[in-house]
């Protein structure tokens, strides 16, 4: 009986040791991370299965794309990245058949161009008429989006239409040339009957160095054909140098429908953008102390009251979510923030097709966030 009891104790001890080993291995030794698989080009079912094998979760968003329906066109986490198990991966799949090529209507009569766009499934959004001595009145000079770009079927197309030329009495609207290179600006102005005048430089962080910051006369002005347009070119800020420009008024057309379809996605991991609040003005060291008055011995000297701290600025955060539309090639993406402290560029990169932008943007007072894709205004949001 004693021998059986001893063997039972030995077996129980072995079981306890084994349980402790597997517990320690599970908690401290086993890898809790997973590798994000490459799902681009896979069907949705296969993509979800690949995520499940890595103990990852999937969130599916449908977007416009020429790819076959339910084909994965992009993912928010790159393939091969190590993340914790249970992480949510956003998988964007094609709706199928929702992307159409924009027809080229340049050189056509306005009525014919509108008809061709309508037959292709597009509508005309904005029409700008400019004087052009080289183009017949009523002919289409340019369009946005330009052909042969492929865009969503519900995309609106803007047209630049010639109003003809009438010698020196013709008037031209100055276009918005902000952020464009000087040689491009010269070509655009020449095409509409204007001429580049003087060029001056000023420090600015609002647009890339070497591009046009503003024009004189300003964009939107109606001037006679042949008018000289003076350019202010931005240059890079020197160390410690402040930008000299006055934040321009927000003159974007808010009634214009977005030219790019956006997809707002929840459960993402936004990136915080650091910002610097304006420092409170320090007391000027040049102020001379007040002359000390001669007081009688009976009169007590009052201690100076401590200075009250200046109130902090009311800082808020705007949640920006933007989906780049399907593109045939990467385009420049610029995002500008305008709030009570001024205007600044918060992102200026080359964007890939269907890339997803998620940012938390700090601002003060009221803010306007404007997005430009390929140099064209595509989206604007306001925050209070």
TORKOL-4160 file (C-alpha; in steps of 0.2 Angstrom, whole numbers, padded with zeros to 4 digits, m for minus):
384
<pt num="1" X="0000" Y="0000" Z="0000"/>
<pt num="2" X="0014" Y="0012" Z="0004"/>
<pt num="3" X="0023" Y="0008" Z="m0013"/>
<pt num="4" X="0006" Y="0013" Z="m0022"/>
<pt num="5" X="0005" Y="0029" Z="m0012"/>
<pt num="6" X="0023" Y="0034" Z="m0016"/>
<pt num="7" X="0020" Y="0031" Z="m0035"/>
<pt num="8" X="0004" Y="0041" Z="m0034"/>
<pt num="9" X="0014" Y="0055" Z="m0027"/>
<pt num="10" X="0027" Y="0054" Z="m0040"/>
<pt num="11" X="0014" Y="0054" Z="m0054"/>
<pt num="12" X="0005" Y="0069" Z="m0046"/>
<pt num="13" X="0022" Y="0078" Z="m0045"/>
<pt num="14" X="0026" Y="0075" Z="m0064"/>
<pt num="15" X="0008" Y="0081" Z="m0069"/>
<pt num="16" X="0011" Y="0097" Z="m0059"/>
<pt num="17" X="0028" Y="0100" Z="m0067"/>
<pt num="18" X="0021" Y="0097" Z="m0084"/>
<pt num="19" X="0007" Y="0109" Z="m0082"/>
<pt num="20" X="0018" Y="0122" Z="m0075"/>
<pt num="21" X="0030" Y="0120" Z="m0090"/>
<pt num="22" X="0016" Y="0122" Z="m0103"/>
<pt num="23" X="0008" Y="0137" Z="m0093"/>
<pt num="24" X="0025" Y="0146" Z="m0093"/>
<pt num="25" X="0028" Y="0142" Z="m0112"/>
<pt num="26" X="0011" Y="0149" Z="m0116"/>
<pt num="27" X="0012" Y="0165" Z="m0106"/>
<pt num="28" X="0031" Y="0169" Z="m0109"/>
<pt num="29" X="0038" Y="0159" Z="m0123"/>
<pt num="30" X="0025" Y="0157" Z="m0137"/>
<pt num="31" X="0025" Y="0171" Z="m0150"/>
<pt num="32" X="0010" Y="0182" Z="m0148"/>
<pt num="33" X="0013" Y="0191" Z="m0164"/>
<pt num="34" X="0007" Y="0187" Z="m0182"/>
<pt num="35" X="0013" Y="0191" Z="m0200"/>
<pt num="36" X="0001" Y="0201" Z="m0211"/>
<pt num="37" X="m0001" Y="0191" Z="m0227"/>
<pt num="38" X="m0001" Y="0198" Z="m0245"/>
<pt num="39" X="m0019" Y="0198" Z="m0250"/>
<pt num="40" X="m0019" Y="0210" Z="m0265"/>
<pt num="41" X="m0026" Y="0201" Z="m0280"/>
<pt num="42" X="m0035" Y="0187" Z="m0270"/>
<pt num="43" X="m0053" Y="0184" Z="m0269"/>
<pt num="44" X="m0061" Y="0190" Z="m0253"/>
<pt num="45" X="m0064" Y="0172" Z="m0246"/>
<pt num="46" X="m0046" Y="0168" Z="m0249"/>
<pt num="47" X="m0040" Y="0184" Z="m0241"/>
<pt num="48" X="m0051" Y="0181" Z="m0225"/>
<pt num="49" X="m0045" Y="0163" Z="m0224"/>
<pt num="50" X="m0026" Y="0169" Z="m0225"/>
<pt num="51" X="m0030" Y="0182" Z="m0211"/>
<pt num="52" X="m0038" Y="0168" Z="m0200"/>
<pt num="53" X="m0023" Y="0157" Z="m0201"/>
<pt num="54" X="m0013" Y="0171" Z="m0194"/>
<pt num="55" X="m0026" Y="0174" Z="m0180"/>
<pt num="56" X="m0030" Y="0191" Z="m0187"/>
<pt num="57" X="m0047" Y="0199" Z="m0190"/>
<pt num="58" X="m0054" Y="0207" Z="m0206"/>
<pt num="59" X="m0064" Y="0222" Z="m0209"/>
<pt num="60" X="m0070" Y="0223" Z="m0227"/>
<pt num="61" X="m0073" Y="0239" Z="m0237"/>
<pt num="62" X="m0080" Y="0240" Z="m0255"/>
<pt num="63" X="m0073" Y="0253" Z="m0267"/>
<pt num="64" X="m0075" Y="0257" Z="m0285"/>
<pt num="65" X="m0062" Y="0248" Z="m0296"/>
<pt num="66" X="m0061" Y="0240" Z="m0313"/>
<pt num="67" X="m0056" Y="0224" Z="m0305"/>
<pt num="68" X="m0068" Y="0209" Z="m0304"/>
<pt num="69" X="m0080" Y="0210" Z="m0290"/>
<pt num="70" X="m0074" Y="0204" Z="m0273"/>
<pt num="71" X="m0056" Y="0205" Z="m0278"/>
<pt num="72" X="m0044" Y="0213" Z="m0265"/>
<pt num="73" X="m0036" Y="0229" Z="m0272"/>
<pt num="74" X="m0027" Y="0235" Z="m0257"/>
<pt num="75" X="m0025" Y="0233" Z="m0238"/>
<pt num="76" X="m0021" Y="0245" Z="m0224"/>
<pt num="77" X="m0006" Y="0236" Z="m0217"/>
<pt num="78" X="0008" Y="0230" Z="m0228"/>
<pt num="79" X="0012" Y="0212" Z="m0231"/>
<pt num="80" X="0025" Y="0205" Z="m0220"/>
<pt num="81" X="0023" Y="0217" Z="m0206"/>
<pt num="82" X="0023" Y="0210" Z="m0188"/>
<pt num="83" X="0007" Y="0214" Z="m0178"/>
<pt num="84" X="m0001" Y="0207" Z="m0162"/>
<pt num="85" X="m0013" Y="0193" Z="m0164"/>
<pt num="86" X="m0031" Y="0199" Z="m0165"/>
<pt num="87" X="m0027" Y="0215" Z="m0175"/>
<pt num="88" X="m0040" Y="0221" Z="m0187"/>
<pt num="89" X="m0034" Y="0223" Z="m0205"/>
<pt num="90" X="m0044" Y="0233" Z="m0217"/>
<pt num="91" X="m0046" Y="0224" Z="m0233"/>
<pt num="92" X="m0053" Y="0234" Z="m0248"/>
<pt num="93" X="m0062" Y="0224" Z="m0262"/>
<pt num="94" X="m0068" Y="0229" Z="m0279"/>
<pt num="95" X="m0087" Y="0232" Z="m0281"/>
<pt num="96" X="m0084" Y="0228" Z="m0300"/>
<pt num="97" X="m0088" Y="0238" Z="m0315"/>
<pt num="98" X="m0089" Y="0255" Z="m0307"/>
<pt num="99" X="m0074" Y="0263" Z="m0315"/>
<pt num="100" X="m0075" Y="0271" Z="m0332"/>
<pt num="101" X="m0063" Y="0280" Z="m0343"/>
<pt num="102" X="m0066" Y="0299" Z="m0345"/>
<pt num="103" X="m0068" Y="0303" Z="m0364"/>
<pt num="104" X="m0057" Y="0317" Z="m0371"/>
<pt num="105" X="m0069" Y="0331" Z="m0376"/>
<pt num="106" X="m0055" Y="0344" Z="m0379"/>
<pt num="107" X="m0058" Y="0354" Z="m0395"/>
<pt num="108" X="m0076" Y="0349" Z="m0397"/>
<pt num="109" X="m0090" Y="0361" Z="m0396"/>
<pt num="110" X="m0098" Y="0363" Z="m0379"/>
<pt num="111" X="m0114" Y="0355" Z="m0383"/>
<pt num="112" X="m0106" Y="0340" Z="m0392"/>
<pt num="113" X="m0094" Y="0338" Z="m0377"/>
<pt num="114" X="m0108" Y="0338" Z="m0364"/>
<pt num="115" X="m0117" Y="0325" Z="m0375"/>
<pt num="116" X="m0102" Y="0314" Z="m0376"/>
<pt num="117" X="m0099" Y="0315" Z="m0357"/>
<pt num="118" X="m0117" Y="0311" Z="m0354"/>
<pt num="119" X="m0117" Y="0295" Z="m0366"/>
<pt num="120" X="m0101" Y="0289" Z="m0356"/>
<pt num="121" X="m0110" Y="0291" Z="m0339"/>
<pt num="122" X="m0103" Y="0307" Z="m0333"/>
<pt num="123" X="m0111" Y="0324" Z="m0329"/>
<pt num="124" X="m0104" Y="0341" Z="m0331"/>
<pt num="125" X="m0101" Y="0350" Z="m0314"/>
<pt num="126" X="m0093" Y="0367" Z="m0317"/>
<pt num="127" X="m0091" Y="0377" Z="m0332"/>
<pt num="128" X="m0077" Y="0391" Z="m0333"/>
<pt num="129" X="m0077" Y="0402" Z="m0348"/>
<pt num="130" X="m0061" Y="0412" Z="m0353"/>
<pt num="131" X="m0056" Y="0422" Z="m0368"/>
<pt num="132" X="m0045" Y="0414" Z="m0380"/>
<pt num="133" X="m0040" Y="0421" Z="m0397"/>
<pt num="134" X="m0034" Y="0404" Z="m0403"/>
<pt num="135" X="m0049" Y="0394" Z="m0399"/>
<pt num="136" X="m0066" Y="0396" Z="m0407"/>
<pt num="137" X="m0080" Y="0403" Z="m0396"/>
<pt num="138" X="m0089" Y="0388" Z="m0387"/>
<pt num="139" X="m0075" Y="0376" Z="m0390"/>
<pt num="140" X="m0069" Y="0366" Z="m0375"/>
<pt num="141" X="m0051" Y="0370" Z="m0370"/>
<pt num="142" X="m0048" Y="0359" Z="m0355"/>
<pt num="143" X="m0057" Y="0347" Z="m0344"/>
<pt num="144" X="m0055" Y="0340" Z="m0326"/>
<pt num="145" X="m0053" Y="0325" Z="m0324"/>
<pt num="146" X="m0042" Y="0324" Z="m0339"/>
<pt num="147" X="m0043" Y="0309" Z="m0352"/>
<pt num="148" X="m0039" Y="0295" Z="m0352"/>
<pt num="149" X="m0040" Y="0294" Z="m0333"/>
<pt num="150" X="m0051" Y="0281" Z="m0326"/>
<pt num="151" X="m0063" Y="0287" Z="m0312"/>
<pt num="152" X="m0079" Y="0282" Z="m0303"/>
<pt num="153" X="m0095" Y="0282" Z="m0314"/>
<pt num="154" X="m0103" Y="0296" Z="m0303"/>
<pt num="155" X="m0088" Y="0308" Z="m0305"/>
<pt num="156" X="m0092" Y="0326" Z="m0310"/>
<pt num="157" X="m0082" Y="0334" Z="m0324"/>
<pt num="158" X="m0077" Y="0352" Z="m0325"/>
<pt num="159" X="m0075" Y="0361" Z="m0342"/>
<pt num="160" X="m0064" Y="0376" Z="m0347"/>
<pt num="161" X="m0074" Y="0384" Z="m0362"/>
<pt num="162" X="m0067" Y="0397" Z="m0374"/>
<pt num="163" X="m0078" Y="0413" Z="m0376"/>
<pt num="164" X="m0068" Y="0418" Z="m0391"/>
<pt num="165" X="m0057" Y="0434" Z="m0393"/>
<pt num="166" X="m0062" Y="0451" Z="m0398"/>
<pt num="167" X="m0045" Y="0460" Z="m0400"/>
<pt num="168" X="m0039" Y="0471" Z="m0386"/>
<pt num="169" X="m0056" Y="0472" Z="m0378"/>
<pt num="170" X="m0057" Y="0454" Z="m0373"/>
<pt num="171" X="m0057" Y="0450" Z="m0354"/>
<pt num="172" X="m0049" Y="0435" Z="m0346"/>
<pt num="173" X="m0052" Y="0427" Z="m0329"/>
<pt num="174" X="m0035" Y="0424" Z="m0320"/>
<pt num="175" X="m0034" Y="0405" Z="m0316"/>
<pt num="176" X="m0028" Y="0398" Z="m0299"/>
<pt num="177" X="m0010" Y="0395" Z="m0301"/>
<pt num="178" X="m0005" Y="0392" Z="m0283"/>
<pt num="179" X="0008" Y="0378" Z="m0281"/>
<pt num="180" X="0012" Y="0377" Z="m0299"/>
<pt num="181" X="0030" Y="0378" Z="m0307"/>
<pt num="182" X="0034" Y="0395" Z="m0316"/>
<pt num="183" X="0036" Y="0387" Z="m0333"/>
<pt num="184" X="0019" Y="0378" Z="m0332"/>
<pt num="185" X="0011" Y="0395" Z="m0326"/>
<pt num="186" X="0019" Y="0403" Z="m0341"/>
<pt num="187" X="0012" Y="0390" Z="m0353"/>
<pt num="188" X="m0006" Y="0392" Z="m0345"/>
<pt num="189" X="m0006" Y="0411" Z="m0346"/>
<pt num="190" X="0000" Y="0411" Z="m0364"/>
<pt num="191" X="m0014" Y="0399" Z="m0369"/>
<pt num="192" X="m0028" Y="0410" Z="m0362"/>
<pt num="193" X="m0020" Y="0427" Z="m0368"/>
<pt num="194" X="m0011" Y="0433" Z="m0353"/>
<pt num="195" X="0008" Y="0436" Z="m0350"/>
<pt num="196" X="0020" Y="0433" Z="m0336"/>
<pt num="197" X="0026" Y="0450" Z="m0328"/>
<pt num="198" X="0038" Y="0452" Z="m0314"/>
<pt num="199" X="0044" Y="0438" Z="m0302"/>
<pt num="200" X="0048" Y="0440" Z="m0284"/>
<pt num="201" X="0052" Y="0428" Z="m0270"/>
<pt num="202" X="0046" Y="0427" Z="m0252"/>
<pt num="203" X="0049" Y="0414" Z="m0238"/>
<pt num="204" X="0034" Y="0402" Z="m0237"/>
<pt num="205" X="0030" Y="0385" Z="m0230"/>
<pt num="206" X="0013" Y="0385" Z="m0238"/>
<pt num="207" X="0018" Y="0378" Z="m0255"/>
<pt num="208" X="0034" Y="0369" Z="m0261"/>
<pt num="209" X="0049" Y="0380" Z="m0264"/>
<pt num="210" X="0051" Y="0386" Z="m0282"/>
<pt num="211" X="0032" Y="0386" Z="m0285"/>
<pt num="212" X="0019" Y="0400" Z="m0286"/>
<pt num="213" X="0012" Y="0407" Z="m0270"/>
<pt num="214" X="0001" Y="0420" Z="m0277"/>
<pt num="215" X="m0002" Y="0431" Z="m0292"/>
<pt num="216" X="m0006" Y="0450" Z="m0295"/>
<pt num="217" X="m0019" Y="0452" Z="m0300"/>
<pt num="218" X="m0026" Y="0437" Z="m0289"/>
<pt num="219" X="m0034" Y="0422" Z="m0296"/>
<pt num="220" X="m0052" Y="0425" Z="m0301"/>
<pt num="221" X="m0049" Y="0443" Z="m0307"/>
<pt num="222" X="m0057" Y="0448" Z="m0324"/>
<pt num="223" X="m0043" Y="0457" Z="m0333"/>
<pt num="224" X="m0041" Y="0462" Z="m0352"/>
<pt num="225" X="m0032" Y="0450" Z="m0363"/>
<pt num="226" X="m0013" Y="0453" Z="m0363"/>
<pt num="227" X="m0012" Y="0459" Z="m0345"/>
<pt num="228" X="0004" Y="0456" Z="m0336"/>
<pt num="229" X="0002" Y="0444" Z="m0322"/>
<pt num="230" X="0016" Y="0446" Z="m0308"/>
<pt num="231" X="0021" Y="0431" Z="m0299"/>
<pt num="232" X="0026" Y="0428" Z="m0281"/>
<pt num="233" X="0037" Y="0413" Z="m0280"/>
<pt num="234" X="0039" Y="0404" Z="m0263"/>
<pt num="235" X="0057" Y="0400" Z="m0257"/>
<pt num="236" X="0062" Y="0388" Z="m0243"/>
<pt num="237" X="0062" Y="0396" Z="m0225"/>
<pt num="238" X="0079" Y="0399" Z="m0218"/>
<pt num="239" X="0083" Y="0393" Z="m0200"/>
<pt num="240" X="0073" Y="0403" Z="m0188"/>
<pt num="241" X="0064" Y="0413" Z="m0202"/>
<pt num="242" X="0045" Y="0415" Z="m0201"/>
<pt num="243" X="0034" Y="0414" Z="m0216"/>
<pt num="244" X="0030" Y="0432" Z="m0222"/>
<pt num="245" X="0013" Y="0428" Z="m0231"/>
<pt num="246" X="m0004" Y="0432" Z="m0224"/>
<pt num="247" X="m0015" Y="0417" Z="m0224"/>
<pt num="248" X="m0026" Y="0419" Z="m0239"/>
<pt num="249" X="m0045" Y="0419" Z="m0237"/>
<pt num="250" X="m0053" Y="0402" Z="m0241"/>
<pt num="251" X="m0059" Y="0405" Z="m0259"/>
<pt num="252" X="m0062" Y="0387" Z="m0263"/>
<pt num="253" X="m0079" Y="0384" Z="m0271"/>
<pt num="254" X="m0088" Y="0374" Z="m0257"/>
<pt num="255" X="m0103" Y="0371" Z="m0269"/>
<pt num="256" X="m0093" Y="0360" Z="m0280"/>
<pt num="257" X="m0096" Y="0341" Z="m0278"/>
<pt num="258" X="m0081" Y="0331" Z="m0274"/>
<pt num="259" X="m0072" Y="0325" Z="m0289"/>
<pt num="260" X="m0065" Y="0310" Z="m0280"/>
<pt num="261" X="m0076" Y="0296" Z="m0271"/>
<pt num="262" X="m0070" Y="0295" Z="m0253"/>
<pt num="263" X="m0073" Y="0280" Z="m0241"/>
<pt num="264" X="m0073" Y="0283" Z="m0223"/>
<pt num="265" X="m0067" Y="0268" Z="m0213"/>
<pt num="266" X="m0069" Y="0265" Z="m0194"/>
<pt num="267" X="m0058" Y="0255" Z="m0183"/>
<pt num="268" X="m0042" Y="0262" Z="m0191"/>
<pt num="269" X="m0025" Y="0267" Z="m0182"/>
<pt num="270" X="m0024" Y="0286" Z="m0186"/>
<pt num="271" X="m0007" Y="0294" Z="m0185"/>
<pt num="272" X="m0005" Y="0309" Z="m0174"/>
<pt num="273" X="0002" Y="0325" Z="m0181"/>
<pt num="274" X="0013" Y="0335" Z="m0169"/>
<pt num="275" X="0010" Y="0354" Z="m0169"/>
<pt num="276" X="0017" Y="0368" Z="m0159"/>
<pt num="277" X="0006" Y="0381" Z="m0150"/>
<pt num="278" X="0011" Y="0399" Z="m0151"/>
<pt num="279" X="0021" Y="0404" Z="m0136"/>
<pt num="280" X="0014" Y="0417" Z="m0125"/>
<pt num="281" X="0023" Y="0433" Z="m0127"/>
<pt num="282" X="0037" Y="0436" Z="m0114"/>
<pt num="283" X="0038" Y="0451" Z="m0105"/>
<pt num="284" X="0049" Y="0463" Z="m0114"/>
<pt num="285" X="0066" Y="0465" Z="m0106"/>
<pt num="286" X="0068" Y="0482" Z="m0113"/>
<pt num="287" X="0055" Y="0489" Z="m0101"/>
<pt num="288" X="0063" Y="0500" Z="m0088"/>
<pt num="289" X="0058" Y="0497" Z="m0070"/>
<pt num="290" X="0047" Y="0510" Z="m0062"/>
<pt num="291" X="0057" Y="0523" Z="m0052"/>
<pt num="292" X="0056" Y="0518" Z="m0033"/>
<pt num="293" X="0046" Y="0531" Z="m0023"/>
<pt num="294" X="0053" Y="0537" Z="m0007"/>
<pt num="295" X="0041" Y="0532" Z="0007"/>
<pt num="296" X="0040" Y="0536" Z="0025"/>
<pt num="297" X="0045" Y="0523" Z="0038"/>
<pt num="298" X="0027" Y="0522" Z="0043"/>
<pt num="299" X="0021" Y="0517" Z="0026"/>
<pt num="300" X="0023" Y="0499" Z="0022"/>
<pt num="301" X="0029" Y="0493" Z="0005"/>
<pt num="302" X="0017" Y="0482" Z="m0005"/>
<pt num="303" X="0024" Y="0466" Z="m0012"/>
<pt num="304" X="0021" Y="0464" Z="m0031"/>
<pt num="305" X="0007" Y="0453" Z="m0036"/>
<pt num="306" X="0012" Y="0437" Z="m0046"/>
<pt num="307" X="0008" Y="0438" Z="m0064"/>
<pt num="308" X="m0007" Y="0429" Z="m0070"/>
<pt num="309" X="m0004" Y="0415" Z="m0083"/>
<pt num="310" X="m0011" Y="0418" Z="m0100"/>
<pt num="311" X="m0025" Y="0407" Z="m0105"/>
<pt num="312" X="m0021" Y="0392" Z="m0116"/>
<pt num="313" X="m0028" Y="0391" Z="m0133"/>
<pt num="314" X="m0043" Y="0380" Z="m0136"/>
<pt num="315" X="m0035" Y="0366" Z="m0146"/>
<pt num="316" X="m0046" Y="0353" Z="m0154"/>
<pt num="317" X="m0043" Y="0338" Z="m0165"/>
<pt num="318" X="m0051" Y="0334" Z="m0182"/>
<pt num="319" X="m0052" Y="0316" Z="m0188"/>
<pt num="320" X="m0047" Y="0316" Z="m0206"/>
<pt num="321" X="m0051" Y="0300" Z="m0217"/>
<pt num="322" X="m0048" Y="0300" Z="m0236"/>
<pt num="323" X="m0048" Y="0286" Z="m0249"/>
<pt num="324" X="m0037" Y="0290" Z="m0264"/>
<pt num="325" X="m0047" Y="0284" Z="m0280"/>
<pt num="326" X="m0041" Y="0271" Z="m0292"/>
<pt num="327" X="m0027" Y="0279" Z="m0302"/>
<pt num="328" X="m0017" Y="0273" Z="m0317"/>
<pt num="329" X="m0001" Y="0281" Z="m0310"/>
<pt num="330" X="0004" Y="0289" Z="m0293"/>
<pt num="331" X="m0002" Y="0308" Z="m0291"/>
<pt num="332" X="0004" Y="0321" Z="m0279"/>
<pt num="333" X="m0007" Y="0323" Z="m0264"/>
<pt num="334" X="m0007" Y="0339" Z="m0254"/>
<pt num="335" X="m0018" Y="0342" Z="m0238"/>
<pt num="336" X="m0019" Y="0360" Z="m0231"/>
<pt num="337" X="m0026" Y="0365" Z="m0214"/>
<pt num="338" X="m0032" Y="0383" Z="m0211"/>
<pt num="339" X="m0037" Y="0388" Z="m0193"/>
<pt num="340" X="m0036" Y="0403" Z="m0182"/>
<pt num="341" X="m0017" Y="0401" Z="m0181"/>
<pt num="342" X="m0015" Y="0402" Z="m0201"/>
<pt num="343" X="m0013" Y="0390" Z="m0215"/>
<pt num="344" X="m0001" Y="0376" Z="m0216"/>
<pt num="345" X="0003" Y="0360" Z="m0227"/>
<pt num="346" X="0000" Y="0345" Z="m0216"/>
<pt num="347" X="0004" Y="0332" Z="m0229"/>
<pt num="348" X="0013" Y="0333" Z="m0246"/>
<pt num="349" X="0017" Y="0316" Z="m0254"/>
<pt num="350" X="0015" Y="0306" Z="m0270"/>
<pt num="351" X="m0001" Y="0295" Z="m0267"/>
<pt num="352" X="m0004" Y="0278" Z="m0274"/>
<pt num="353" X="m0020" Y="0271" Z="m0281"/>
<pt num="354" X="m0033" Y="0267" Z="m0267"/>
<pt num="355" X="m0021" Y="0273" Z="m0254"/>
<pt num="356" X="m0030" Y="0276" Z="m0237"/>
<pt num="357" X="m0026" Y="0292" Z="m0227"/>
<pt num="358" X="m0031" Y="0292" Z="m0209"/>
<pt num="359" X="m0025" Y="0307" Z="m0198"/>
<pt num="360" X="m0029" Y="0316" Z="m0182"/>
<pt num="361" X="m0026" Y="0334" Z="m0185"/>
<pt num="362" X="m0025" Y="0346" Z="m0170"/>
<pt num="363" X="m0032" Y="0364" Z="m0174"/>
<pt num="364" X="m0037" Y="0380" Z="m0165"/>
<pt num="365" X="m0054" Y="0388" Z="m0166"/>
<pt num="366" X="m0062" Y="0384" Z="m0183"/>
<pt num="367" X="m0053" Y="0374" Z="m0196"/>
<pt num="368" X="m0054" Y="0370" Z="m0214"/>
<pt num="369" X="m0045" Y="0355" Z="m0222"/>
<pt num="370" X="m0043" Y="0355" Z="m0241"/>
<pt num="371" X="m0036" Y="0341" Z="m0251"/>
<pt num="372" X="m0028" Y="0343" Z="m0268"/>
<pt num="373" X="m0025" Y="0327" Z="m0279"/>
<pt num="374" X="m0013" Y="0330" Z="m0294"/>
<pt num="375" X="m0014" Y="0349" Z="m0291"/>
<pt num="376" X="m0033" Y="0349" Z="m0292"/>
<pt num="377" X="m0045" Y="0353" Z="m0278"/>
<pt num="378" X="m0055" Y="0337" Z="m0274"/>
<pt num="379" X="m0061" Y="0338" Z="m0256"/>
<pt num="380" X="m0064" Y="0350" Z="m0242"/>
<pt num="381" X="m0071" Y="0348" Z="m0224"/>
<pt num="382" X="m0074" Y="0361" Z="m0210"/>
<pt num="383" X="m0072" Y="0358" Z="m0192"/>
<pt num="384" X="m0078" Y="0368" Z="m0177"/>
